[in-house]
């Protein structure tokens, strides 16, 4: 991921899945963190790009579960 200055930002997928030593894997209880800026990039919640994004996210999380 890149910040607004073009710097590379590390994404901790362990944090996303709430993986901690001795506690196993637990999914975060907070709603999905989808920013308004990302929504704008996709063209809004009713856009074709957002529908494609949802499809790919569902496919990705389904693959993770397997």
LINKAWO-V206077 format. One record per backbone hydrogen bond with DSSP energy under -0.5 kcal/mol. CO is the residue of the C=O (numbers start at 1). NH is the residue of the N-H. If there is no record, write none. Layout:
co->[CO:CO]
nh->[NH:NH]
This chain:
co->[1:3:7:10:11:12:12:13:14:15:16:17:18:20:20:24:24:32:33:35:36:37:38:39:39:40:44:47:48:49:50:51:52:53:54:55:56:57:58:59:60:61:62]
nh->[9:6:3:12:13:15:16:17:19:18:28:26:20:23:24:20:26:34:35:39:40:41:42:43:44:43:47:51:52:53:54:55:56:57:58:59:60:61:62:63:64:65:66]
